[in-house]
């Protein structure tokens, strides 16, 4: 690979675009990859719960197969292993019950599944916060009426959710507002984005991204193609964070971005923006190692860390998601994965305490949307939880990009 790259005759470089370079050569030196850790496992099939539960059961029941479990610091390792097994076992029971339940009522089972998976995740992070502790949910819901506009989710000081937020975001949950309205939650769940827009008529607060690593034979760059980029530009704290890392360019800066990002030419790029880091990484190396992987692990580690307040796990055809700040004046992060967790909790609370809000006769549009959300959110919620528990992330590629 290094010998091939050394033969390229570039007269000019600009962010990975060799201006006098033939497109075929350029395309042979790029890596299309979800924005995840280098330990990710790419699965060439559609996302499915059975595979994820198979992997979680292996962690729970097969001794010595989990590096994360082995690395947990606790006086009695067997206690940690037993607790982990119990949490995962209970989580699967609830999830399977949710699969057998129709409509939004399934949210009650799905939430308790996610709650047990959250405890398993936190156990591997801070066993002292879980073992022998009587934990509350860490969140409450307000729904004085059956109307969408009147509902609120209130993060608490202690309990599971504040710990989960701190573990995933790296900052205390005290950064969150005292109340979060349902539009701030459901608008971040792309899997039911079409239904959300149909019912609420509001803009989504999360956008999908595609990533590719490109090289000119000397440097490499991680390029992001962001759909619906105007959503980020309209939220100043989010836009400021992105511009600290990237330069913004039109997608056609690439000439043929569909080929570069391995996308169908039927996809319109009218609402897309191309984000390119200001500095590249040197890849010329005599041993060929760096030119071979384009320093992909370093790019992904760096970008995942810097975009952490906004970045959600990849799912479906996308390489990741970015969510905007909850505030227009300062950055307050709530990723798609955490918003989905809170959304499922909210629907489960309505099921318990205000079922009329989910009755198709009384609130047809609202009930229809929440039923669609519950069905579609279950799998991505399971996938993001499993990725935090397993040693590596599972990324499902239901269609292989070119």
Buried (B, 14 or more C-beta within 10 A) or exposed (E): BBEEBEEBEBEEBEBBBBEEBEEEBBBEBBBBBBBBEBEBBEBEEEBBBEBBBEBBBEBBEEEEBBEBBEEBEBEEEEBBBEBBBBBBBBBBBBBBBBEEBEBBBBBBBBBBBBBBBBBBBBBBBBBEBBBEEEBEBBBBBEBEEBEBEEBBBEBBEEBBBBBBBBBBBEBEBEBBBEEBBBBBBBBBBBBBBEBBEEBBEEBBBBBBBBBBBBBBBBBBBBBBBBBBBEBBBEBBBBBEBBBEBBEBBEBEBBEEBBBBBBBEEEBEBEEBBBBBBEEBBEBBBEEBEBBBBBBBEBBBEBBBEBBBBBBBBBBBBBBBBBBBBBBEEEBBBBBBBBBBBBBBBBBBBBBEEBBEBBBEEEBEEBBBBBBBBBBBBBBBBBBBBBBBBBBBBBBBBEEEEE
